[in-house]
Amino acid sequence: MKNQIPLRKLQSEINSLLQDDKISDEKNEEYKKKLSEDIKKFRPEEIKNTITVEEKLTLWLRIKKVLGIT
């Protein structure tokens, strides 16, 4: 004979899993909203993590760069 789990027990487990899934979805939505609000509060100047240094090229170096010599 096979071990058979009563149908009511299976249905109750499925219902509990569905409720847990619904709760986790709600928590995920709340977290996404909170995260998006936190991101919107940042100023763009604070987000930059790389320092850009402009190269001061002479006219001759710019010409060579355009021609692909360097």
C-alpha atoms as a printed R data frame, in Angstrom:
   type eleno elety resid chain resno      x      y       z
1  ATOM     1    CA   MET     A     1  0.000  0.000   0.000
2  ATOM     2    CA   LYS     A     2  1.123  3.464  -0.754
3  ATOM     3    CA   ASN     A     3  1.396  6.171   1.848
4  ATOM     4    CA   GLN     A     4 -1.381  8.573   1.013
5  ATOM     5    CA   ILE     A     5 -1.571 12.006   2.526
6  ATOM     6    CA   PRO     A     6 -5.116 13.177   3.197
7  ATOM     7    CA   LEU     A     7 -6.424 15.702   0.705
8  ATOM     8    CA   ARG     A     8 -7.342 18.229   3.402
9  ATOM     9    CA   LYS     A     9 -3.804 18.269   4.706
10 ATOM    10    CA   LEU     A    10 -2.435 18.879   1.223
11 ATOM    11    CA   GLN     A    11 -4.906 21.687   0.631
12 ATOM    12    CA   SER     A    12 -4.016 23.342   3.922
13 ATOM    13    CA   GLU     A    13 -0.302 23.165   3.071
14 ATOM    14    CA   ILE     A    14 -0.935 24.634  -0.367
15 ATOM    15    CA   ASN     A    15 -2.971 27.444   1.192
16 ATOM    16    CA   SER     A    16 -0.246 28.196   3.704
17 ATOM    17    CA   LEU     A    17  2.357 28.283   0.925
18 ATOM    18    CA   LEU     A    18  0.196 30.642  -1.110
19 ATOM    19    CA   GLN     A    19 -0.237 32.923   1.901
20 ATOM    20    CA   ASP     A    20  3.511 32.915   2.533
21 ATOM    21    CA   ASP     A    21  4.090 33.759  -1.108
22 ATOM    22    CA   LYS     A    22  1.615 36.638  -0.917
23 ATOM    23    CA   ILE     A    23  3.272 37.972   2.239
24 ATOM    24    CA   SER     A    24  6.729 37.797   0.687
25 ATOM    25    CA   ASP     A    25  5.463 39.593  -2.433
26 ATOM    26    CA   GLU     A    26  4.057 42.388  -0.282
27 ATOM    27    CA   LYS     A    27  7.340 42.700   1.610
28 ATOM    28    CA   ASN     A    28  9.255 42.792  -1.676
29 ATOM    29    CA   GLU     A    29  7.030 45.588  -2.974
30 ATOM    30    CA   GLU     A    30  7.515 47.578   0.229
31 ATOM    31    CA   TYR     A    31 11.267 47.109   0.013
32 ATOM    32    CA   LYS     A    32 11.346 48.169  -3.650
33 ATOM    33    CA   LYS     A    33  9.373 51.320  -2.863
34 ATOM    34    CA   LYS     A    34 11.659 52.171   0.052
35 ATOM    35    CA   LEU     A    35 14.761 51.527  -2.040
36 ATOM    36    CA   SER     A    36 13.506 53.678  -4.912
37 ATOM    37    CA   GLU     A    37 12.715 56.513  -2.504
38 ATOM    38    CA   ASP     A    38 16.219 56.255  -1.018
39 ATOM    39    CA   ILE     A    39 17.767 56.341  -4.484
40 ATOM    40    CA   LYS     A    40 15.713 59.387  -5.457
41 ATOM    41    CA   LYS     A    41 17.060 61.258  -2.412
42 ATOM    42    CA   PHE     A    42 20.681 61.013  -3.613
43 ATOM    43    CA   ARG     A    43 22.249 63.916  -5.381
44 ATOM    44    CA   PRO     A    44 24.067 62.986  -8.603
45 ATOM    45    CA   GLU     A    45 27.253 64.622  -7.355
46 ATOM    46    CA   GLU     A    46 27.439 62.159  -4.472
47 ATOM    47    CA   ILE     A    47 27.029 59.060  -6.624
48 ATOM    48    CA   LYS     A    48 30.101 59.465  -8.818
49 ATOM    49    CA   ASN     A    49 32.837 57.073  -7.792
50 ATOM    50    CA   THR     A    50 35.424 57.704 -10.492
51 ATOM    51    CA   ILE     A    51 37.590 60.735 -10.790
52 ATOM    52    CA   THR     A    52 37.800 62.086 -14.315
53 ATOM    53    CA   VAL     A    53 40.870 64.026 -15.268
54 ATOM    54    CA   GLU     A    54 40.785 65.927 -18.516
55 ATOM    55    CA   GLU     A    55 43.829 65.510 -20.689
56 ATOM    56    CA   LYS     A    56 45.381 68.760 -21.778
57 ATOM    57    CA   LEU     A    57 46.526 67.925 -25.282
58 ATOM    58    CA   THR     A    58 48.452 70.241 -27.486
59 ATOM    59    CA   LEU     A    59 47.253 70.977 -30.987
60 ATOM    60    CA   TRP     A    60 49.883 68.667 -32.476
61 ATOM    61    CA   LEU     A    61 48.883 65.757 -30.174
62 ATOM    62    CA   ARG     A    62 45.193 66.248 -31.032
63 ATOM    63    CA   ILE     A    63 46.003 66.137 -34.762
64 ATOM    64    CA   LYS     A    64 48.031 62.966 -34.296
65 ATOM    65    CA   LYS     A    65 45.217 61.401 -32.289
66 ATOM    66    CA   VAL     A    66 42.630 62.229 -34.961
67 ATOM    67    CA   LEU     A    67 44.862 60.785 -37.663
68 ATOM    68    CA   GLY     A    68 45.458 57.682 -35.607
69 ATOM    69    CA   ILE     A    69 49.221 58.087 -35.495
70 ATOM    70    CA   THR     A    70 49.503 57.631 -31.741
